[in-house]
Structure formats: C-alpha cells, structure tokens
C-alpha cells in the first residue's frame, strides 16, 4: 500500500520499566499512542495502519483496574477508522516477558474486543490462518472492504 503504520507504544514502554506498570503508566501509553497516531497520519498515503488501537487499552484498563478514563471512551467514539482487522486466536500463543494473557483469557479477550467493535458500530473483519495465508486473508479483507465501500 506504500504507506505507514502507527507502531505499538506499549510494548517498548513496558519492557523498559524497572517496576510493575500501574494505572498512570497505562494512561501514559494511551496518550502516547494517540500522539504517535497524529505524527504518523501526516505521512500516510491513503491508508494508515495501526499495530494496536485504544480499544485494546480501554479493555486493559477495564480488566486490570476496573475503570477507564472518560477521555478514552470519547476518543474511541470520535474515531474515523474505516476498518478494523481483528486477529483470531487460531495461531499458537507465544509467551514473552510483557505478554500476560494466554490460555482461556486469550479467548475471552477476543470476544471482548469483538463486542467492543460491535458496541461502537465499527466495521471489522476477522483475520484467520497462519503465515502467508493469514497475510493474504488480511489483504483480501482490506481489498474487499474498500472495493465495496467506494
């Protein structure tokens, strides 16, 4: 697509903490993710891809802290994202130092993310498959959506 992607801020931030993360850290991550989005948007060529989006941060707040800053809800409501690609859990989960949610929680999170997308009435496609198949399925979802949406 000859464009750019908004990188994930959370991973690098959490990896570099010398203590467990807290509520303020997650709010900082959310604000920095928006800042990265704004900076990257200027460089976009028709499409702007996101590694992650505020819905994931909203769910993170809700699950870990049982409260979400009001401004995040508003920011999500104002989103102009055309299409979300929701990755299915059909590939193996690989643990690493900053991943917390394997096993049953992974399945639960998939359902929560899907419900959030539907709650906000966002268009989304579920991407499945492994390796090149998964990649091709993502491309097909994008191409089909934007062909139909024109």
C-alpha positions as CSV (number, residue, x, y, z in Angstrom):
1,X,0.0,0.0,0.0
2,X,3.1,2.3,0.0
3,X,2.1,3.8,3.3
4,X,3.0,3.8,7.0
5,X,1.8,2.2,10.2
6,X,1.4,3.5,13.7
7,X,3.7,1.4,15.9
8,X,2.7,0.0,19.2
9,X,4.0,2.2,22.1
10,X,3.0,-0.1,25.0
11,X,5.5,-2.9,24.4
12,X,8.6,-0.8,24.4
13,X,7.4,1.3,27.3
14,X,6.6,-1.8,29.5
15,X,9.8,-3.6,28.5
16,X,11.8,-0.6,29.8
17,X,10.1,-0.2,33.1
18,X,12.1,-1.3,36.1
19,X,8.9,-1.9,38.1
20,X,5.4,-3.3,37.5
21,X,3.2,-1.0,35.4
22,X,0.4,0.9,37.1
23,X,-2.7,2.9,36.1
24,X,-0.8,6.0,35.3
25,X,1.5,4.1,33.0
26,X,-1.4,2.7,31.0
27,X,-2.9,6.2,30.7
28,X,0.5,7.5,29.5
29,X,0.7,4.7,27.0
30,X,-2.8,5.7,25.7
31,X,-1.8,9.3,25.3
32,X,1.5,8.4,23.6
33,X,-0.4,6.1,21.2
34,X,-2.6,9.0,20.2
35,X,0.5,11.2,19.7
36,X,2.1,8.5,17.5
37,X,-1.1,8.3,15.5
38,X,-1.2,12.1,14.9
39,X,2.5,12.1,13.8
40,X,2.2,9.1,11.6
41,X,-1.1,10.3,10.0
42,X,0.9,13.2,8.3
43,X,3.0,10.6,6.4
44,X,0.1,8.3,5.4
45,X,-0.6,7.6,1.8
46,X,-4.4,6.8,1.5
47,X,-4.2,4.1,4.2
48,X,-2.9,4.3,7.8
49,X,-2.4,1.0,9.6
50,X,-2.3,0.6,13.4
51,X,-0.4,-2.1,15.3
52,X,-2.8,-1.5,18.1
53,X,-5.7,0.9,19.0
54,X,-7.3,2.5,22.0
55,X,-9.9,-0.2,22.3
56,X,-7.2,-2.6,23.5
57,X,-6.0,0.0,26.0
58,X,-9.6,0.5,27.1
59,X,-10.1,-3.2,27.7
60,X,-6.7,-3.3,29.5
61,X,-7.9,-0.6,31.9
62,X,-11.2,-2.3,32.4
63,X,-9.8,-5.8,33.2
64,X,-6.8,-4.7,35.3
65,X,-8.2,-1.7,37.1
66,X,-12.0,-1.9,36.6
67,X,-12.1,1.7,35.5
68,X,-11.4,3.6,32.2
69,X,-10.6,7.3,31.9
70,X,-13.6,9.1,30.3
71,X,-11.4,10.7,27.7
72,X,-10.5,7.3,26.2
73,X,-14.2,6.5,25.7
74,X,-14.7,9.8,23.9
75,X,-11.6,9.4,21.8
76,X,-12.8,6.0,20.6
77,X,-16.3,7.4,19.8
78,X,-14.7,10.0,17.6
79,X,-12.5,7.6,15.7
80,X,-12.6,7.8,11.9
81,X,-11.1,4.3,11.4
82,X,-12.8,2.7,8.4
83,X,-11.9,-0.9,9.1
84,X,-10.5,-3.0,12.0
85,X,-8.8,-6.3,11.4
86,X,-9.5,-8.5,14.4
87,X,-7.0,-11.3,14.6
88,X,-8.4,-14.7,15.5
89,X,-6.7,-16.9,18.1
90,X,-6.0,-19.7,15.6
91,X,-2.2,-19.4,15.8
92,X,-0.2,-20.5,18.9
93,X,0.2,-18.1,21.7
94,X,3.9,-17.4,22.4
95,X,4.8,-16.1,25.9
96,X,7.3,-13.3,26.3
97,X,8.2,-11.0,29.2
98,X,5.3,-8.5,28.5
99,X,2.5,-10.8,27.5
100,X,0.0,-11.6,30.2
101,X,-3.0,-13.3,28.6
102,X,-2.6,-16.8,27.2
103,X,-4.9,-19.7,27.7
104,X,-8.6,-19.1,28.3
105,X,-8.1,-15.4,28.8
106,X,-6.9,-15.1,25.2
107,X,-10.3,-16.4,24.1
108,X,-12.1,-14.2,26.5
109,X,-10.2,-11.1,25.2
110,X,-11.0,-11.9,21.6
111,X,-14.7,-11.9,22.5
112,X,-14.4,-8.7,24.4
113,X,-12.6,-6.9,21.5
114,X,-15.2,-8.2,19.1
115,X,-18.0,-6.9,21.4
116,X,-16.3,-3.5,21.8
117,X,-16.1,-3.2,18.0
118,X,-19.8,-4.0,17.7
119,X,-20.7,-1.7,20.5
120,X,-19.1,1.3,18.7
121,X,-20.5,0.0,15.4
122,X,-17.1,-0.2,13.8
123,X,-16.6,-2.2,10.6
124,X,-14.3,-5.1,11.2
125,X,-13.2,-8.4,9.6
126,X,-11.8,-11.3,11.5
127,X,-8.4,-12.5,10.1
128,X,-7.6,-16.2,10.3
129,X,-4.9,-18.6,9.1
130,X,-1.2,-19.0,9.5
131,X,1.7,-17.3,7.9
132,X,1.2,-16.3,4.3
133,X,-2.5,-17.4,4.4
134,X,-3.2,-15.1,7.3
135,X,-1.4,-12.2,5.4
136,X,-3.4,-12.9,2.3
137,X,-6.7,-13.1,4.3
138,X,-5.9,-9.6,5.8
139,X,-5.2,-8.2,2.3
140,X,-8.4,-9.7,1.0
141,X,-10.4,-8.2,3.8
142,X,-8.9,-4.8,3.1
143,X,-9.4,-5.0,-0.7
144,X,-13.0,-6.3,-0.4
145,X,-14.0,-3.7,2.1
146,X,-12.6,-0.8,0.2
147,X,-13.9,-2.1,-3.1
148,X,-17.4,-2.4,-1.7
149,X,-17.1,0.9,0.2
150,X,-16.2,3.0,-2.8
